[in-house]
Amino acid sequence: MQVEERRERVSAAVLFAIGAAVLAASDAVIVRALNGAVHPFVIAFFRALFGIVVVLPFLVLRPQMLKSTHTVSQHAVRAVFKLFAMVAFFAAFSMGPLADVTAIAFMSPIFVVLGAALLLGERPGLAMFAAALVGFSGAMIIVGPSPSGFTLAIGLALVGALLQAGIQLILKSMSRGDSTSTLVVWNLLLTVPISLVMAVPFFAMPGNRELALLALQGVVGTTCMGLMTHAMSLAPASIVAPVDFLRLPLVAIGGLALFNESVALTTVVGAILICLAALMAARFRGVKASN
């Protein structure tokens, strides 16, 4: 019975992760569809604002979600990291090839393991060093001989991946005291005022088309966060993480179909290496967590 129950949980986790991957790819396509008409900080503000609209009914029904074992300042630090990670990725998606930026974003799990070794004293071991080497090799293949080279978009994607890794390291300690729903709600509540302050110098009221896309993105982004978080709660990261790689071909298809973006061979090879390295990193952290 336990084996059957575990299989059902894993199957459900994979389905939730597939849904999250589809929505994450849609998120990138929506940012590109905005075509630079909305500043990244303004996008981040509206994303958080519409995200709050999505979670507000749940918060009314379950106000206990606001009860946290951490201070507001601790949640604020994570919200700032999340905000700048989003802005970096939004800017990258608006400027660079979607497939290239998405592939570089998968460097985040590798940065998590390296950061844990440097900041938390974890010993990564030979396998993790190999994963890091494979991942960086993939990144260099994408930014090296490719026609686009090391562009501002690639640089912003790397910054976003680094910040995303920082968020994961922060969550490593915060998730021990708070539930996932509490962390999500506090993140959205604090991101709205922080992103508004950041967006003021660049603020211009979006047109009806842009506003509709931003509303859609808020729903997509919040739903994606919930699906992936639930998937992670049902199965180990070593099972869920590979499913997230589905984002890459979906983004590539969206870029080709909607924006006539071709995918270079160097991007394909580099992306395969980065995804392999991220999978190795996920399996390594899964083994560490079970020990």
Steps between C-alpha positions, in 0.01 A plus 500: 500500500783738584668428167175567314445823693854614423445433130181707506681788672784488248256488207311798641827688556603443137162626374522812719859559383394467134230759558751731668744460210230590246404809701864604550557480125183704447633760745814550290294528181271760663800715596628485142152582369509822703778594258677737736191720537503456879808547720613181686442664841147592393444143379615371840260735680196397297595132523507520881183713506299259288656212694356645821158515332530126430598400856275751684194268512716224653644749750150609604399138554826411677638811675727272704726489195640834618632345824876474454793400719718754319514878521365733233857609421601141424208463260589840351856387423366200312246720321776736383706207369191367322415840356844558349514142370167556321613835360823348371315219325228731365765729350689201358186350342410834345846541340649160421403173332252321724674161473844644590368687804299199622802270465719737704224520766551128565841585647320590823509150661874486441545841664293371795740213565807722457345761731420236760864390492631856538243642745359202688809282522353210300748269333398461137734213418646394166162433336384854570818653367445294184143633475623857536762444230243351263259787566755774443619321185143510371470869580828577323384310192189718488677834553827414325486392137130583459411788266357709784798451735505644852223757475334713765207257495729206584665704775161587651397134481814404695422769761145366524628144547737616775223689680266202463768283662522751785124472549525122523774527761287742704200268471715213624482648850165683482304195382584320823274733699231611251268318264526548125171695490628741766822562311314560171247740655762706685714516186212642296384739772846654536589493130207729411617808701871436439455460124272807491777714652747361245254548212407864572792654301408289196123490544267561209149360498495203259250495216205262494692230311799518733277510808318186384834323447621611845180372663544169319861485612403560862259206491747282309793582728311445826345175376840381378651570843225304670524203265877466527495546878237228533695272267809542717295408808384174340828366362878552532668774297691231308165392349337841457802693367539308171135573415573873529740464204188471284499880517790520256343331194167671575667842510692418181175400326330817622790715382496337156122505455430850631822695449676306221798423726720217378699287746873470433675162527728647767191585708372142470834346601557749781146457630538121512818534706343756737190284551721196564700698757183631667368144521826387661472788748139411585591135556796602716283718724238224515760255627627756754148566627430128551820444699 
